[in-house]
Amino acid sequence: MRTRTLIAALSTLLLASCAHHYQHHGPGGRYAAVPNPAYPQVSVVGGRHVVVSPEPLVFLRGGGEVVITWQLPRGSTYRFPENGIVVEGKQDEIVRCGVRSEGLEFSCLNRHTRAGKYKYTIRVLDGSRPLEPLDPTIYNDD
């Protein structure tokens, strides 16, 4: 009887610690309480609306170069096309953009050499059908 009680208590403790880890670190062990602007999460709501988190992407002064990698959920049927992320206007801060991981990721280098606000467009495909694009913002702090 004592053995069963001990096993039940240890099992409960183990499950509680797993739930705590998932709640505070999210799937894959990434810390979820403060979204990382270098790894924005892109999802599709209702099969039509592209959503990104965090929004805006804010990079603080002194951070230096950073590769931004937008990510669709693992196992998603949605994909980034070749023009999945396009930064507005002629600029040389957000560069070297391209599709990664069979269309589930899209990366760009943020040179972060000067402060500014950079509007960009996110495009996602549902098979060959383009979804309504989203126009969020990247801020390089001064």
Accessible surface in RSA format (square Angstrom, percent):
REM  Atomic radii and reference values for relative SASA: ProtOr
REM  Chains: A
REM  Algorithm: Lee & Richards
REM  Probe-radius: 1.40
REM  Slices: 20
REM RES _ NUM      All-atoms   Total-Side   Main-Chain    Non-polar    All polar
REM                ABS   REL    ABS   REL    ABS   REL    ABS   REL    ABS   REL
RES MET A   1   183.51  95.0 141.40  93.6  42.10 100.2 126.50 107.5  57.01  75.5
RES ARG A   2   213.86  89.8 206.30 105.2   7.55  18.0  80.79 110.4 133.06  80.6
RES THR A   3    91.19  64.9  87.50  88.7   3.69   8.8  54.52  73.2  36.67  55.4
RES ARG A   4   183.70  77.1 178.49  91.0   5.21  12.4  57.32  78.3 126.38  76.6
RES THR A   5    86.51  61.5  80.91  82.0   5.60  13.3  68.32  91.8  18.19  27.5
RES LEU A   6   106.95  59.6 103.09  73.8   3.86   9.7 106.35  74.7   0.60   1.6
RES ILE A   7   101.59  57.8 100.36  74.8   1.23   3.0 101.34  73.0   0.26   0.7
RES ALA A   8    57.95  53.3  50.06  77.2   7.89  18.0  57.15  80.5   0.80   2.1
RES ALA A   9    57.88  53.2  44.43  68.6  13.45  30.6  53.25  75.0   4.63  12.3
RES LEU A  10   101.45  56.5  97.68  69.9   3.77   9.5  98.08  68.9   3.37   9.1
RES SER A  11    50.40  42.6  46.34  61.8   4.07   9.4  28.10  59.8  22.31  31.3
RES THR A  12    91.70  65.2  88.08  89.3   3.62   8.6  65.31  87.7  26.40  39.9
RES LEU A  13   122.59  68.3 120.44  86.2   2.15   5.4 121.85  85.6   0.75   2.0
RES LEU A  14   115.54  64.3 111.45  79.7   4.09  10.3 115.18  80.9   0.36   1.0
RES LEU A  15   124.38  69.3 120.22  86.0   4.15  10.4 120.49  84.6   3.89  10.5
RES ALA A  16    57.39  52.8  43.70  67.4  13.69  31.1  52.21  73.5   5.18  13.7
RES SER A  17    61.60  52.1  50.85  67.9  10.76  24.8  46.98 100.0  14.63  20.5
RES CYS A  18    69.89  52.9  62.13  69.3   7.76  18.2  27.08  68.6  42.81  46.2
RES ALA A  19    62.51  57.5  51.45  79.4  11.06  25.1  59.39  83.6   3.12   8.3
RES HIS A  20   106.24  58.1 102.54  71.3   3.71   9.5  66.67  68.7  39.58  46.1
RES HIS A  21    90.99  49.7  90.44  62.9   0.55   1.4  64.50  66.5  26.48  30.8
RES TYR A  22   133.48  62.3 131.49  74.8   1.99   5.2  97.68  73.4  35.81  44.1
RES GLN A  23   131.89  73.7 109.06  79.7  22.83  54.3  36.47  77.6  95.42  72.4
RES HIS A  24    68.47  37.4  67.62  47.0   0.85   2.2  44.75  46.1  23.72  27.6
RES HIS A  25    59.60  32.6  59.60  41.4   0.00   0.0  32.73  33.7  26.87  31.3
RES GLY A  26     6.30   7.8   0.00   N/A   6.30   7.8   4.56  12.5   1.75   3.9
RES PRO A  27    97.74  71.2  82.41  75.1  15.33  55.7  86.76  71.6  10.98  68.3
RES GLY A  28    78.50  96.8   0.00   N/A  78.50  96.8  37.44 102.7  41.06  92.0
RES GLY A  29    37.04  45.7   0.00   N/A  37.04  45.7  15.46  42.4  21.57  48.3
RES ARG A  30   127.64  53.6 121.28  61.8   6.36  15.1  57.45  78.5  70.19  42.5
RES TYR A  31   125.04  58.4 105.71  60.1  19.33  50.3  72.63  54.6  52.41  64.6
RES ALA A  32    55.28  50.8  32.35  49.9  22.93  52.2  39.14  55.1  16.14  42.8
RES ALA A  33    64.37  59.2  28.76  44.4  35.61  81.0  40.63  57.2  23.74  62.9
RES VAL A  34   107.21  70.5  99.65  90.2   7.56  18.2 100.34  87.2   6.87  18.6
RES PRO A  35    65.83  48.0  52.18  47.6  13.65  49.6  59.85  49.4   5.99  37.2
RES ASN A  36    75.86  52.3  66.69  64.4   9.17  22.1  25.84  62.2  50.01  48.3
RES PRO A  37    33.81  24.6  33.81  30.8   0.00   0.0  33.81  27.9   0.00   0.0
RES ALA A  38    11.33  10.4  11.33  17.5   0.00   0.0  11.33  16.0   0.00   0.0
RES TYR A  39    87.80  41.0  84.06  47.8   3.74   9.7  35.54  26.7  52.26  64.4
RES PRO A  40     0.00   0.0   0.00   0.0   0.00   0.0   0.00   0.0   0.00   0.0
RES GLN A  41    82.68  46.2  80.17  58.6   2.51   6.0  52.52 111.8  30.15  22.9
RES VAL A  42     1.23   0.8   0.00   0.0   1.23   3.0   0.02   0.0   1.21   3.3
RES SER A  43    43.85  37.1  43.32  57.8   0.53   1.2  27.65  58.9  16.20  22.7
RES VAL A  44    26.54  17.5   0.10   0.1  26.45  63.7   0.10   0.1  26.45  71.7
RES VAL A  45    82.94  54.6  79.75  72.2   3.19   7.7  82.94  72.1   0.00   0.0
RES GLY A  46    67.57  83.3   0.00   N/A  67.57  83.3  40.94 112.3  26.64  59.7
RES GLY A  47    26.86  33.1   0.00   N/A  26.86  33.1  19.36  53.1   7.50  16.8
RES ARG A  48   146.16  61.4 145.78  74.3   0.38   0.9  50.77  69.4  95.39  57.8
RES HIS A  49    90.82  49.6  88.35  61.4   2.47   6.3  63.21  65.1  27.61  32.1
RES VAL A  50     9.53   6.3   0.27   0.2   9.26  22.3   0.27   0.2   9.26  25.1
RES VAL A  51    63.86  42.0  61.78  55.9   2.07   5.0  63.47  55.2   0.38   1.0
RES VAL A  52    10.10   6.6   0.75   0.7   9.34  22.5   0.86   0.7   9.23  25.0
RES SER A  53    53.98  45.6  52.14  69.6   1.85   4.3  30.76  65.5  23.22  32.5
RES PRO A  54    26.18  19.1  21.98  20.0   4.20  15.3  26.10  21.6   0.08   0.5
RES GLU A  55    89.14  51.2  57.95  43.8  31.19  74.3  35.16  68.0  53.98  44.1
RES PRO A  56    49.44  36.0  44.71  40.8   4.73  17.2  44.71  36.9   4.73  29.4
RES LEU A  57     0.02   0.0   0.02   0.0   0.00   0.0   0.02   0.0   0.00   0.0
RES VAL A  58    65.04  42.8  56.35  51.0   8.69  20.9  56.35  49.0   8.69  23.6
RES PHE A  59    16.25   8.1  13.65   8.5   2.60   6.8  16.25   9.9   0.00   0.0
RES LEU A  60   122.92  68.5 116.65  83.5   6.27  15.8 116.65  81.9   6.27  16.9
RES ARG A  61   178.17  74.8 156.23  79.6  21.93  52.2  54.44  74.4 123.73  75.0
RES GLY A  62    78.36  96.6   0.00   N/A  78.36  96.6  39.73 109.0  38.63  86.5
RES GLY A  63    57.31  70.7   0.00   N/A  57.31  70.7  31.42  86.2  25.89  58.0
RES GLY A  64    36.78  45.4   0.00   N/A  36.78  45.4  33.04  90.7   3.74   8.4
RES GLU A  65   112.04  64.3  84.19  63.7  27.85  66.3  28.01  54.2  84.03  68.6
RES VAL A  66    38.64  25.4  33.12  30.0   5.52  13.3  38.64  33.6   0.00   0.0
RES VAL A  67    81.76  53.8  72.78  65.9   8.98  21.7  72.78  63.2   8.98  24.4
RES ILE A  68     0.00   0.0   0.00   0.0   0.00   0.0   0.00   0.0   0.00   0.0
RES THR A  69    13.46   9.6  13.46  13.6   0.00   0.0   5.03   6.8   8.43  12.7
RES TRP A  70     0.00   0.0   0.00   0.0   0.00   0.0   0.00   0.0   0.00   0.0
RES GLN A  71    16.31   9.1  15.87  11.6   0.44   1.1   6.68  14.2   9.63   7.3
RES LEU A  72     8.18   4.6   0.28   0.2   7.90  19.9   0.28   0.2   7.90  21.3
RES PRO A  73    68.11  49.6  58.43  53.3   9.68  35.2  67.85  56.0   0.26   1.6
RES ARG A  74   223.76  93.9 197.92 100.9  25.84  61.5  78.34 107.1 145.42  88.1
RES GLY A  75    74.62  92.0   0.00   N/A  74.62  92.0  43.74 120.0  30.88  69.2
RES SER A  76    17.74  15.0   3.74   5.0  13.99  32.2  13.14  28.0   4.59   6.4
RES THR A  77   106.28  75.6  89.20  90.4  17.08  40.7  79.51 106.8  26.76  40.5
RES TYR A  78    43.49  20.3  43.49  24.7   0.00   0.0  23.79  17.9  19.70  24.3
RES ARG A  79    83.52  35.1  83.52  42.6   0.00   0.0  33.99  46.4  49.53  30.0
RES PHE A  80     6.89   3.4   0.00   0.0   6.89  17.9   0.00   0.0   6.89  19.7
RES PRO A  81    22.26  16.2  15.50  14.1   6.76  24.6  22.26  18.4   0.00   0.0
RES GLU A  82   149.09  85.6 130.40  98.7  18.69  44.5  67.70 130.9  81.39  66.5
RES ASN A  83    70.88  48.9  66.54  64.3   4.33  10.4  28.09  67.6  42.79  41.4
RES GLY A  84     0.00   0.0   0.00   N/A   0.00   0.0   0.00   0.0   0.00   0.0
RES ILE A  85     5.30   3.0   0.00   0.0   5.30  12.8   0.00   0.0   5.30  14.4
RES VAL A  86    65.71  43.2  61.70  55.9   4.01   9.7  64.85  56.3   0.86   2.3
RES VAL A  87    18.38  12.1   3.70   3.4  14.68  35.4   3.70   3.2  14.68  39.8
RES GLU A  88   104.79  60.2  89.73  67.9  15.06  35.9  38.10  73.7  66.68  54.4
RES GLY A  89    67.88  83.7   0.00   N/A  67.88  83.7  42.51 116.7  25.37  56.8
RES LYS A  90   212.71 103.8 170.32 104.5  42.38 100.9 124.92 112.4  87.79  93.5
RES GLN A  91    47.63  26.6  20.87  15.3  26.76  63.7  18.44  39.3  29.19  22.1
RES ASP A  92    71.47  50.1  70.77  70.4   0.69   1.6  31.56  74.3  39.90  39.8
RES GLU A  93     0.00   0.0   0.00   0.0   0.00   0.0   0.00   0.0   0.00   0.0
RES ILE A  94     5.28   3.0   0.00   0.0   5.28  12.7   0.00   0.0   5.28  14.3
RES VAL A  95    36.46  24.0  31.77  28.8   4.69  11.3  36.46  31.7   0.00   0.0
RES ARG A  96   183.39  77.0 156.24  79.6  27.15  64.6  76.98 105.2 106.41  64.5
RES CYS A  97    55.93  42.3  21.19  23.6  34.74  81.6  13.77  34.9  42.16  45.5
RES GLY A  98    13.54  16.7   0.00   N/A  13.54  16.7  13.54  37.2   0.00   0.0
RES VAL A  99    39.05  25.7  18.88  17.1  20.17  48.6  18.88  16.4  20.17  54.7
RES ARG A 100   109.57  46.0 102.92  52.5   6.65  15.8  44.13  60.3  65.45  39.7
RES SER A 101    64.72  54.7  37.89  50.6  26.83  61.8  30.17  64.2  34.55  48.4
RES GLU A 102   159.72  91.7 130.76  98.9  28.96  69.0  63.41 122.7  96.31  78.6
RES GLY A 103     4.07   5.0   0.00   N/A   4.07   5.0   3.84  10.5   0.23   0.5
RES LEU A 104    34.26  19.1  34.26  24.5   0.00   0.0  34.26  24.1   0.00   0.0
RES GLU A 105    44.40  25.5  44.40  33.6   0.00   0.0   3.49   6.8  40.91  33.4
RES PHE A 106     1.76   0.9   1.76   1.1   0.00   0.0   1.76   1.1   0.00   0.0
RES SER A 107     6.47   5.5   6.47   8.6   0.00   0.0   2.03   4.3   4.44   6.2
RES CYS A 108     0.74   0.6   0.00   0.0   0.74   1.7   0.74   1.9   0.00   0.0
RES LEU A 109    16.75   9.3  15.56  11.1   1.19   3.0  15.58  10.9   1.17   3.1
RES ASN A 110     0.00   0.0   0.00   0.0   0.00   0.0   0.00   0.0   0.00   0.0
RES ARG A 111    75.02  31.5  72.40  36.9   2.61   6.2   8.71  11.9  66.31  40.2
RES HIS A 112    23.08  12.6   7.27   5.1  15.81  40.5   3.94   4.1  19.14  22.3
RES THR A 113    83.61  59.5  47.12  47.8  36.49  87.0  51.37  69.0  32.24  48.7
RES ARG A 114   121.08  50.8 110.68  56.4  10.40  24.8  64.04  87.5  57.04  34.6
RES ALA A 115    47.30  43.5  23.24  35.9  24.07  54.7  23.34  32.9  23.97  63.5
RES GLY A 116    26.66  32.9   0.00   N/A  26.66  32.9  24.92  68.4   1.74   3.9
RES LYS A 117   128.31  62.6 100.59  61.7  27.71  66.0  47.29  42.6  81.02  86.3
RES TYR A 118    23.42  10.9  20.47  11.6   2.95   7.7  20.25  15.2   3.17   3.9
RES LYS A 119    72.54  35.4  68.89  42.3   3.65   8.7  41.49  37.3  31.05  33.1
RES TYR A 120     0.71   0.3   0.00   0.0   0.71   1.9   0.32   0.2   0.39   0.5
RES THR A 121    19.03  13.5  19.03  19.3   0.00   0.0   3.93   5.3  15.10  22.8
RES ILE A 122     0.00   0.0   0.00   0.0   0.00   0.0   0.00   0.0   0.00   0.0
RES ARG A 123    77.82  32.7  77.82  39.7   0.00   0.0  20.42  27.9  57.40  34.8
RES VAL A 124     0.71   0.5   0.00   0.0   0.71   1.7   0.00   0.0   0.71   1.9
RES LEU A 125    44.22  24.6  44.12  31.6   0.10   0.3  44.12  31.0   0.10   0.3
RES ASP A 126    48.26  33.8  41.72  41.5   6.53  15.5   1.51   3.6  46.74  46.6
RES GLY A 127    59.50  73.4   0.00   N/A  59.50  73.4  45.74 125.5  13.76  30.8
RES SER A 128   109.24  92.3  82.34 109.9  26.90  62.0  50.87 108.3  58.37  81.8
RES ARG A 129   121.42  51.0 116.88  59.6   4.55  10.8  69.39  94.8  52.03  31.5
RES PRO A 130    95.89  69.9  81.68  74.5  14.21  51.7  81.68  67.4  14.21  88.3
RES LEU A 131     7.79   4.3   0.40   0.3   7.39  18.6   2.83   2.0   4.95  13.3
RES GLU A 132   127.94  73.5 117.01  88.5  10.93  26.0  45.18  87.4  82.77  67.6
RES PRO A 133    60.18  43.9  46.00  41.9  14.17  51.5  46.01  38.0  14.17  88.0
RES LEU A 134    53.73  29.9  52.47  37.5   1.25   3.2  53.73  37.7   0.00   0.0
RES ASP A 135    77.54  54.3  62.95  62.7  14.59  34.5  17.78  41.8  59.76  59.6
RES PRO A 136     3.63   2.6   0.53   0.5   3.10  11.3   3.63   3.0   0.00   0.0
RES THR A 137     8.01   5.7   8.01   8.1   0.00   0.0   1.73   2.3   6.29   9.5
RES ILE A 138     0.00   0.0   0.00   0.0   0.00   0.0   0.00   0.0   0.00   0.0
RES TYR A 139    79.61  37.2  79.61  45.3   0.00   0.0  51.28  38.5  28.33  34.9
RES ASN A 140     5.05   3.5   0.00   0.0   5.05  12.2   0.00   0.0   5.05   4.9
RES ASP A 141    56.20  39.4  46.20  46.0   9.99  23.6   9.26  21.8  46.94  46.8
RES ASP A 142   108.31  75.9  92.95  92.5  15.36  36.3  38.10  89.7  70.21  70.0
END  Absolute sums over single chains surface
CHAIN  1 A     9203.5       7431.8       1771.7       5456.3       3747.2
END  Absolute sums over all chains
TOTAL          9203.5       7431.8       1771.7       5456.3       3747.2
